[in-house]
Amino acid sequence: MELSNGVSASPDGRRAYIVSRDQSIRAFDLESGEQIAMGLAHVRGVKAVHASPCGQYVATAAYDRTVMIWSAADLSVRLPPVRFANSGVSGVRCHGGRVFACSFDGVVFAVDATTGRILWSHTAADASEGT
């Protein structure tokens, strides 16, 4: 595993999800320290990760300008990549069945975690205009 960029724990505290520059997400059992799953789908390094409060999915954000939603159980990809930014995605959070993310170019968005449909997005220009 190359340099790690982010970590998130499962809601039950049994797993840690770690993302890195080698384009991977890995799940580790926190009691044994063993790697229990690995996912590869991003085409550039992965910057951020967050496990959903419900424990069903994990979201990742990457330098490839996408957000991926993974099954927490086996790290299989649940939906196609969500692309919304013109530069790398720098942060991601899961809450209330939605995934929220922001990019280095000032875009923020919300996506439905079940369908992958973008619910809303705003740019840095929107903020400067007071919207």
N, C-alpha and C positions, 0 to 999 in steps of 0.2 A: 504494500500500500504506500503510495506516495504521500506527500504532505497533506494532512487533513485540514479541511476548511471549516467544518461545522459538525456539531453533535446535537442530538435531541434524544431524550429518554421517552420510552413508551409510558402511557399514563399509569400503568400498573408497576412501573419501576423495574421490570424484568429484563428489558432490552434497551440497548443503546444503538442509535442509527448514526453512522458516521459517513460523511461525504468528503471527497478529496479531489485533488487535481487530476487524478488518473481516470476521471469520468465515472467513478463508481459510487454506489451507495452500499454500505455493508451493515448488517445487523449482528450485534454481539449479545450473547447471554451475559448479563451482568453478574450472575453468581459464579459461573465457571470461567468467564472471559473468552469462551470459545466463539468463533465466528459461526453463525448459524444460517446466514443467507447473504447473497450478493446480487446486486442488480447493475446492469450496464445498459444504458439507452441514450444518455446524453452524448453529444459529439465533441464537447469541450469540458473543461474542468467544472466540477460542481461546487458552488459557492456556499449554499445554505440548505438546511434541512429542518423540518418540523413535523413531529408526530401529531396526528389529530387527537383531540381530547377523547373521542369515542374509541380510539384504538384500532380502527379499521383500516386507516390509510396513513401514508406518509407523503409529504410534498417536498420536492427538491427544486432548487433554483440554480441555474448554471450560466456560465459565460457564453453558451451557445444561444442565448436570448430566449430560453424556454423554461417553463415550469412543467415538471412531471408529477403525476399522482400515481403512487405505487400501492399495492396491497401490502399492509403491514405484516401479514402472515408469512409471505414467501418472497417479497420484493419483486413480484411480477408487475409489469406496467398495467394500470387499470384503464387508462385513456390515452389517446394520442397526445403528443406534446402540445402545450398551450404556448403559442408564440405571440407576444404582444409588444415587445420592446425592440428598439433599434440598437441597443447595446446589451451587455450582460445583465442578468437579473441578480440583484445583490441581496435580497431578503425575501423570506416567505414565512407565512404563519397560517395555521388552520384554526378555524373557529366556526361553530354553528353550521356545519355542512358546507362551508365556503373556504376557499383558499385565497389569501390576500398576498400580493407580492409587489415589489418595487424594483426598478432598474436603475442602472448607473446614469441613464439619460433623463431621469426624473419622471418616468411613467409609473403610475400605481394602478392596480386593478384588483377586481374581485371576480372569482370564477366559481361556479357551482361545482362542488367536488364530485358529484354523482354523474353529471352530464358533460362536464368540461366547458360548458357554455359561459362565455364572458358576460358577467352581469353588469359591470361598469368599468370604465377606465378614465383616468385623468392624466394630463401631461403637466410638465412644469409651467407651460404657457397658461394652462387653466388656472393654476395657483396665482400667477402674476396678475391675472384678470379678475381675481376675486371669486372664481367659481369653485 
